[in-house]
Amino acid sequence: MRKVWAVIRREFVEKVRTKWFVISTILGPLFMISVTVLPSLLISRSGRVNHVALVDDGAGALAERLRTQLEASGRYVVNIVPAAAGRAAALEDSLTNAVRAETLDGVMSVSSATVESGKVEYRARNVSISDMGVLEGLLRQVIVTERLARAGVNAAVVQEAQRGINLQTERITKHGATGESAMVTFFLGYAVGIVLYMIILLYGINVMRSVLEEKQTRIIEVLVSSLRPFQLMLGKVIGVGGVGLFQFGIWGATGYLVVHFRTQILGAFHVSAEQIAAVTMPAISGTLLAVIAVYFVLGYLLYSSLFAVVGATVTADSEAQQAQQPVMMLLVFSLIVSFAALNDPAGQMALVTSMIPFSSPIIMPVRVATSDVPASQLALSLAISAATSVLVVWLAARVYRIGILMYGKRANLKELWRWAQQS
Amino acid sequence: MTDNNVVAIDRIAKRFADHVAVADLSLRVPRGAVYGLLGPNGAGKTTTIRMIMNITIPDEGTIELFGDRMGGRHHSARIGYLPEERGLYRKMRVRDMLVFLAEAKGVSRATGGAKADEWLRRLDLSEWGPRKVEELSKGMQQKVQFIGTMLHEPELLILDEPFSGLDPINQQVLRDIVVHLSRSGKTIIFSTHQMDVAEKICDHVCIIARGRKVLDGGLAEVKRVHGGTYVAVAFEDATAGAGAMRAVSDLVAAADDSGVFAELKLKDGVDPQTVLEQLMKTGVRIRRFERIEPSLNRIFLEKAGPEAASEAREASDA
């Protein structure tokens, strides 16, 4: 149909020309780059060496042992400052001032009671969670060793007991081990959920704005005297969706290039090659991409036609803000559930919500990204989703047809239902 | 003969929740006519036009366009429609907008573009083609929208209040185009509440008030059938004029008195000459005294009754 094509073309060209499109298209890859760069940057940042003063208030051998352990980690340079009896508090205060003046990174205090109480004080300008974890681990090791030694345990046995433990997680699919860690899989599922949510929401609201604009400018009268309302809505939904896919395509290509050339890109940020290699890139399979694309189309059809109805049934922007809430809630609900689904992708909650047509466009791709979804479940979910989308588009078109020519009072649900039934 | 009527409306009615917009309305628009749909605001003109355009559906009655009942949308390629509520995509460029409107009527992009350029040139808007609609003045936007109704060379133009909100110069420009299109054989329906405008360019009229037809037919015929003797009088001074009007009041059946100018309907059998003599006796200085045909406004006021008359006055004030 030439007329529908004209509508699609107009929506596409006009949307792509907007500042909004240009800005979000540029910001998207920037976001992706920062997501890839930041973790590596953060790791290299925390590799910085901390200068720590260790106040020794009669702790004896413990202080020396702590220094050895801390320095062995490669992250701390430790100076032991022996405190004269009764002067520990004053010494700590003056060192704290040094920390404040940034000539020191931190102050740690141990005393003769430390082995008994297990209490060690550490003061620093910023104590990150990872610093805390490292410190606590080291302290535990030193203090436990000291306690065991006091209890008369053989030093060799103690050393044997202290040998490192390293939990390696790996995701297993039917095709065998993927070589990705559970962390990377989690991150992938998380990203899939967020991206689908964002893009369905953004483009759904775009459809709503477009419908509302035609209504507000009254250009709708000229249009419906030339085209059937269904043709108009169809052209609009496809046109805006096309912009979404186009933007998706740009991002996808950029993302591929960024991942492919990440060594060069990160090199520009002075990140060393081994740090880059330390960040595992999730393997995105063709199946996953296909699932994401199909569910984007289904979810976008469903939600954009709902948003089209919202646009058609209101007259002012402020009304639209309010009227879009129920539709937004459905989407937000899906996103929230997707976090639960991430934790247990094969669980009851994930299973049910990946069948419900309003949440399946987000939940199912998340499940596919993080677990092995049986083909039968995928097929059922797709069938339900597709059937619902067709039904909702049909109903929406019927309401839209009446709504676009109505001005004034906002229609309630009962009226919308009556419009849908009108011939 | 259906063949000669581009539009044939039979007894249509449209009711909204709390009022009747159109009741029992029938009319025929002959091919090639310049047809004025006249009436005060709220008379049902726009509702009638919307029903012709298939935007709303009549509750009762039938509408035939080009001899069938397929409806306005089916024939949309043959119809150009300018709605009362003007609207364009504010962010679009003028030329793109026009091409899109042409495409929506089924015209190819190339033809639409050529037509748009031609019309923009004709209405002195060429330099505005690449600009955004929102940069244009209201008058220019209205001209652009007017162009949008003609790009696909429709046989039938339906213009809802086409001249409202335009300055006199642009009104004249559009009026000239309407006359030109009419001469080239197009049928034009336009609605207005300005009877004087209609009187100058229509050859057929239909006056409606409160949703009902008051009268319709060819302009000459309407005036002839309406009958009566009318004179137009102009005085040099409004106060003296008022005194003079009182002196002839027993000869006058109805007067449309605007101070220094008045249009009088004389009582049956009164000779205009007598009225002139009476006026002269009062010593008032007369600028003009002329026997005239009744104006459409006069006819409308008499036919539509006092209620419609007051509505019409409000409308022309607005």
Interface residues (C-beta under 8 A of the other chain):
Chain A: R2 K3 A6 V7 R10 V13 E14 T18 E213 E214 Q216 T217 R218 I219 I220 E221 V222 L223 V224 S225 S226 L227 R228 L405
Chain B: R50 M53 N54 I55 T56 G72 R73 S76 I79 Y81 P83 E85 R86 G87 L88 Y89 R90 K91 M92 D96 F100 L101 E103 A104 K105 G106 S108 G148
